[in-house]
Amino acid sequence: MRSSVIVVTSNSETSTIEEECSELENSDDIISDVWCKTDKKPINEPFLGTTGLNIVIDNPESVAEVMSSIIGDDLILLLTEQSNLYHSQNAKKWKVSPKTLKWSNITTEEMRKFLGLIILMGQVRKENIRDYWSTDPTISTPIFPHTMSRNHFESIWQAWHVSDNSQQIQHSGWLFKIWPVYEYFVQKFRSVYSPELSLDEAMIPWQGRLKFRTYNPGKITKYGVLVRMVCEAVLGHICNMEIYSVEGKKFEDTVLSLLDRNLGQNHHVYHDNYYNSVRLAQTWPDRNVKVCSTMRANRGIPHDLEEDGKRLKKG
């Protein structure tokens, strides 16, 4: 049986958004005399926030110290405790072979090594996970067996968990399984660095079964998990993000929740035409936000400007 896939056209969310935009097109609230065909120099109020690092890193050249500013001891402890809990809840259900290691609770140091090996796997690609522990001299990678035995890694992998299943209820939402880690990273991204802002989206590749897996024919990565993000405009640091989980969230609510911590500071936000509409743009001055973006023709612009836009060349 094939798993269901949510089809998302390029830079769009669902058909409900297009319906909302069609209402904007016919709205009588748009006052045409506030539009002009010549650029006016904007009045830029002083920026009221701060930019740059919000934490002190004693040795910024140390990879370990920089990583610890994001992946802290509290996250390692959470993963360790939840993995041990998950094993205790499910150990009786799992098959045990003669080669299975006798279980002992995972320590925080073992969890650090485990995560380090997973990150390294993203840099050193192999066809099979067991190849990382191969003794074949043509493909061997000694750092893996020197760090942790294969059986020990597999036992942690089987128990690796981030949330307590016993706390899941019917209306917990589709992100329940990853919510503690997701919320942890969002808070870290928000607190560590304050940048100039760019609103964008990304696709996390995923081909397996997932209720909110999306298919976007306009992207290079067509199948995956769609993530809306506020990023640093130059370096790409993620400041806030929302995973699109098909919960019927409206277009305006998505944009406002992404930018909630940056309102009222005279930020200049840059984004593509997906995140823009006339109705939303009219609310930005009251929120002390300036926006630079292109505009879709069906997002409520006056008809005379819409006709002019049709004559423009792409690029």
Backbone hydrogen bonds, N-H to C=O, Kabsch-Sander energy under -0.5 kcal/mol:
donor,donor_aa,acceptor,acceptor_aa,energy
6,I,213,R,-2.4
7,V,5,V,-0.6
8,V,6,I,-0.6
8,V,215,Y,-3.2
12,S,9,T,-1.6
17,I,14,T,-1.1
18,E,14,T,-1.1
19,E,15,S,-2.1
20,E,16,T,-2.1
21,C,17,I,-2.4
22,S,18,E,-2.1
23,E,19,E,-1.5
24,L,20,E,-1.5
25,E,21,C,-1.7
26,N,22,S,-1.0
27,S,24,L,-1.2
31,I,29,D,-0.6
32,S,30,I,-0.7
34,V,31,I,-1.5
35,W,32,S,-1.6
44,N,42,P,-0.7
45,E,43,I,-0.8
48,L,265,Q,-2.1
49,G,265,Q,-0.7
52,G,194,S,-3.0
54,N,192,V,-3.1
55,I,192,V,-0.6
57,I,55,I,-0.6
58,D,56,V,-0.6
62,S,59,N,-2.1
63,V,61,E,-0.7
66,V,62,S,-2.1
67,M,63,V,-2.7
68,S,64,A,-2.0
69,S,65,E,-0.9
69,S,66,V,-0.7
70,I,67,M,-1.4
71,I,67,M,-3.4
72,G,70,I,-1.1
76,I,72,G,-1.8
77,L,73,D,-2.5
78,L,74,D,-1.9
79,L,75,L,-2.5
80,T,76,I,-2.3
81,E,77,L,-2.7
82,Q,78,L,-2.5
83,S,79,L,-2.0
84,N,80,T,-2.2
85,L,81,E,-2.2
86,Y,82,Q,-2.6
87,H,83,S,-2.1
88,S,84,N,-2.1
89,Q,85,L,-1.8
90,N,86,Y,-1.2
90,N,87,H,-0.5
91,A,87,H,-2.1
93,K,90,N,-1.6
94,W,90,N,-0.9
94,W,91,A,-0.7
97,S,95,K,-0.5
100,T,97,S,-1.6
111,M,107,T,-2.0
112,R,108,T,-2.0
113,K,109,E,-2.0
114,F,110,E,-2.5
115,L,111,M,-2.5
116,G,112,R,-2.4
117,L,113,K,-2.3
118,I,114,F,-1.9
119,I,115,L,-2.5
120,L,116,G,-2.2
121,M,117,L,-1.8
122,G,118,I,-0.8
122,G,119,I,-0.8
123,Q,120,L,-1.3
124,V,120,L,-2.4
125,R,123,Q,-0.7
131,D,128,N,-1.5
132,Y,129,I,-1.1
133,W,130,R,-1.5
134,S,131,D,-1.3
139,I,136,D,-1.5
140,S,136,D,-1.7
144,F,141,T,-1.7
146,H,142,P,-2.0
147,T,143,I,-1.2
147,T,144,F,-0.5
148,M,144,F,-2.4
153,F,149,S,-2.4
154,E,150,R,-2.5
155,S,151,N,-1.9
156,I,152,H,-1.9
157,W,153,F,-2.6
158,Q,154,E,-2.1
159,A,155,S,-1.2
160,W,156,I,-1.4
165,N,163,S,-0.8
167,Q,164,D,-1.8
168,Q,165,N,-1.6
172,S,169,I,-1.6
176,F,173,G,-1.3
178,I,175,L,-1.0
179,W,175,L,-1.2
179,W,176,F,-0.6
182,Y,178,I,-2.8
183,E,179,W,-3.1
184,Y,180,P,-1.7
185,F,181,V,-2.5
186,V,182,Y,-2.1
187,Q,183,E,-2.1
188,K,184,Y,-2.1
189,F,185,F,-3.1
190,R,186,V,-2.0
191,S,187,Q,-1.8
192,V,188,K,-2.4
193,Y,189,F,-0.8
194,S,52,G,-2.5
197,L,268,H,-0.8
198,S,231,C,-2.2
199,L,270,Y,-2.7
200,D,198,S,-0.5
200,D,229,M,-2.8
202,A,227,V,-2.3
204,I,202,A,-0.5
204,I,225,V,-2.8
206,W,223,Y,-1.3
213,R,210,L,-1.5
214,T,224,G,-3.2
215,Y,6,I,-3.2
216,N,222,K,-2.6
219,K,216,N,-1.7
222,K,220,I,-0.9
224,G,214,T,-1.8
225,V,204,I,-2.5
226,L,224,G,-0.5
227,V,202,A,-2.8
228,R,242,E,-2.8
229,M,200,D,-3.3
230,V,240,N,-2.7
231,C,198,S,-3.5
231,C,229,M,-0.5
232,E,237,H,-2.4
233,A,196,E,-1.8
236,G,232,E,-1.4
239,C,230,V,-3.4
240,N,230,V,-1.4
242,E,228,R,-2.5
244,Y,226,L,-2.9
245,S,243,I,-0.8
254,T,250,K,-2.1
255,V,251,F,-1.9
256,L,252,E,-2.6
257,S,253,D,-2.3
258,L,254,T,-1.7
259,L,255,V,-1.6
260,D,257,S,-0.5
262,N,259,L,-2.1
263,L,259,L,-0.5
263,L,260,D,-0.7
264,G,287,R,-3.2
265,Q,262,N,-0.7
266,N,288,N,-1.7
267,H,288,N,-0.8
269,V,267,H,-0.6
269,V,290,K,-3.1
270,Y,197,L,-1.5
271,H,292,C,-1.7
272,D,199,L,-0.6
275,Y,272,D,-1.0
276,N,273,N,-0.9
278,V,299,R,-2.3
281,A,277,S,-2.6
282,Q,278,V,-2.0
283,T,280,L,-1.3
284,W,280,L,-0.7
284,W,281,A,-0.8
287,R,283,T,-0.7
287,R,284,W,-1.2
288,N,285,P,-1.3
289,V,284,W,-1.7
290,K,267,H,-2.9
292,C,269,V,-2.6
294,T,271,H,-0.5
299,R,296,R,-1.5
306,E,302,P,-2.1
307,E,303,H,-2.2
308,D,304,D,-1.8
309,G,305,L,-2.3
310,K,306,E,-1.3
311,R,307,E,-0.7
311,R,308,D,-1.0
312,L,309,G,-1.1
